[in-house]
Each structure stands twice: as C-alpha cells, then as structure tokens.
Amino acid sequence: MKRSWKQTLGLAFVVAAATFLGTTTAIWATAQDRANVVPGMKVLLDNGCVRVQYHDVAVGQKVPMHAHPNYVVYSLNAFRARITLPGGEQRISERKAGEAYWNPALTHAVENIGSTEIHNLIVELKPGGKCE
C-alpha cells in the first residue's frame, strides 16, 4: 500500500504523541491481547515503551474481545464499526480519514459494519514502560 504524505505525517504524529504521553499504570490484562486473537496482526514497532500496530479489518469481519492499554489511533481511511464492551454495551464508531484520537485502556470487540475496510495505526503505551 503506497502512503500519501498525509498518511506519513499522520504516522509521524502518532509515534511522536506516544513518545511524549509517558506511561500508564492501567491494568488491561483482563482480556486477550489482540495479537493472540487476530493471527497475522502486523506489528510495526515493539519496544519497552510502545507497540505500534497496523489494524486491518475487512468489511463484515468481527475482531474477538481483546484489550488495549492506553492508546492512540490514526485512521488511514473513513470507517464505521460496532464496538462491543465486556458487559454487552454497544456503540457505533465512525471515523474520518486522517483523524487521530486517544482512548484510555479498553477491552472490546470490533465489527466492521461499514462499506470500507478499516485501516488504522494503533500506538499502545505500555504500562510501566521503559522509554529511553
């Protein structure tokens, strides 16, 4: 996938934001790591401070319940998804291409209910991470 200058700038923003946001003490191990429930998840960077991932969710695909520590998302394209929380509460997430947003530690399942694939860059801040 060829990236535009906006996508490259967005990735740089997400990585820079994660670097300066510090660490979190949130406990997020109550659900599976996304890497364990989605075979082939693309990890772009993984160190003591952050894990940067490329999320790719096909139209109609469901991602099982999984957890994230505090994290930043950069949407590479517009999408519409159903988010289901552990207690069964659901909400709809609609994002625009080029949008960056923050999420506190979260356990959820995701279903792509839109007409386009979901392509996101995720930067997870590791609890107690060693940032150097």
C-alpha positions as CSV (number, residue, x, y, z in Angstrom):
1,M,0.0,0.0,0.0
2,K,1.5,3.3,-1.1
3,R,1.2,6.0,1.6
4,S,0.4,9.6,0.8
5,W,2.3,12.5,2.5
6,K,-0.8,12.9,4.8
7,Q,-0.6,9.3,6.0
8,T,3.1,9.6,6.5
9,L,2.7,12.8,8.5
10,G,-0.1,11.1,10.5
11,L,2.1,8.2,11.4
12,A,4.9,10.6,12.5
13,F,2.3,12.4,14.6
14,V,1.1,9.2,16.3
15,V,4.6,8.0,17.1
16,A,5.6,11.4,18.4
17,A,2.5,11.7,20.5
18,A,3.0,8.3,22.1
19,T,6.6,9.2,22.9
20,F,5.6,12.3,24.8
21,L,2.5,10.9,26.5
22,G,4.5,9.0,29.0
23,T,3.5,5.7,30.6
24,T,0.3,4.4,32.1
25,T,-0.4,2.3,35.1
26,A,-3.7,0.9,33.8
27,I,-4.2,-2.8,34.2
28,W,-5.5,-4.1,30.9
29,A,-4.7,-7.8,31.2
30,T,-8.3,-8.8,31.8
31,A,-8.8,-9.8,28.1
32,Q,-6.7,-11.3,25.5
33,D,-4.1,-9.3,23.7
34,R,-5.2,-8.5,20.1
35,A,-2.1,-10.3,18.8
36,N,-3.4,-13.5,20.3
37,V,-6.9,-13.2,18.9
38,V,-6.0,-11.9,15.4
39,P,-3.4,-14.1,13.7
40,G,-1.2,-12.2,11.4
41,M,-1.6,-8.8,13.2
42,K,1.1,-6.5,11.8
43,V,3.3,-5.1,14.5
44,L,5.5,-2.2,13.1
45,L,7.4,-1.4,16.3
46,D,7.5,-3.1,19.7
47,N,9.9,-1.8,22.4
48,G,9.8,-1.2,26.2
49,C,7.6,1.9,25.8
50,V,5.2,1.4,22.9
51,R,3.7,-1.1,20.4
52,V,2.8,0.3,17.0
53,Q,0.4,-1.9,15.0
54,Y,-1.4,-1.7,11.7
55,H,-5.0,-2.8,12.1
56,D,-6.8,-4.1,9.0
57,V,-10.4,-5.2,9.4
58,A,-12.4,-6.4,6.3
59,V,-16.0,-5.4,5.7
60,G,-18.2,-7.6,7.9
61,Q,-15.2,-9.0,9.8
62,K,-15.5,-9.4,13.6
63,V,-12.5,-9.0,15.9
64,P,-13.0,-11.0,19.1
65,M,-12.9,-9.5,22.6
66,H,-9.4,-8.1,23.3
67,A,-7.7,-5.4,25.4
68,H,-5.5,-2.4,24.8
69,P,-3.6,-0.3,27.3
70,N,-3.9,3.5,26.8
71,Y,-3.6,4.1,23.1
72,V,-3.6,6.5,20.2
73,V,-5.4,5.7,16.9
74,Y,-4.7,7.2,13.5
75,S,-7.4,6.4,10.9
76,L,-5.9,5.9,7.4
77,N,-9.4,5.8,5.9
78,A,-13.0,6.5,6.9
79,F,-14.8,3.6,8.6
80,R,-17.9,2.6,10.6
81,A,-17.6,-0.1,13.3
82,R,-19.7,-1.6,16.1
83,I,-17.8,-1.6,19.4
84,T,-19.0,-4.2,22.0
85,L,-17.8,-3.8,25.6
86,P,-17.4,-6.8,28.0
87,G,-20.8,-6.1,29.7
88,G,-22.6,-6.2,26.3
89,E,-23.0,-2.5,25.8
90,Q,-22.5,-1.5,22.2
91,R,-21.7,1.8,20.4
92,I,-21.0,2.8,16.9
93,S,-17.7,4.4,16.0
94,E,-17.5,6.4,12.8
95,R,-14.1,8.0,11.9
96,K,-12.8,10.1,9.1
97,A,-9.5,9.5,7.2
98,G,-6.7,11.4,8.8
99,E,-8.3,11.5,12.2
100,A,-6.2,10.9,15.3
101,Y,-7.8,10.1,18.7
102,W,-7.0,8.9,22.2
103,N,-8.5,6.0,24.0
104,P,-7.9,5.1,27.7
105,A,-7.2,1.4,28.4
106,L,-10.1,-0.6,26.9
107,T,-11.4,-4.1,26.5
108,H,-13.7,-4.5,23.5
109,A,-14.7,-6.5,20.4
110,V,-15.0,-4.8,17.0
111,E,-17.2,-5.5,14.0
112,N,-16.7,-3.6,10.7
113,I,-20.3,-2.7,9.8
114,G,-19.3,-0.1,7.1
115,S,-18.8,-0.4,3.4
116,T,-15.0,0.1,3.5
117,E,-12.2,-1.9,5.1
118,I,-10.8,-0.4,8.3
119,H,-7.1,0.6,8.2
120,N,-5.7,2.1,11.4
121,L,-2.4,2.7,13.0
122,I,-2.5,1.9,16.7
123,V,0.1,3.1,19.2
124,E,-0.3,1.4,22.6
125,L,1.5,2.8,25.6
126,K,2.9,0.0,27.7
127,P,2.0,0.2,31.4
128,G,5.2,0.9,33.3
129,G,7.1,1.0,30.0
130,K,10.8,1.9,29.9
131,C,11.0,4.8,27.5
132,E,14.5,5.8,26.5
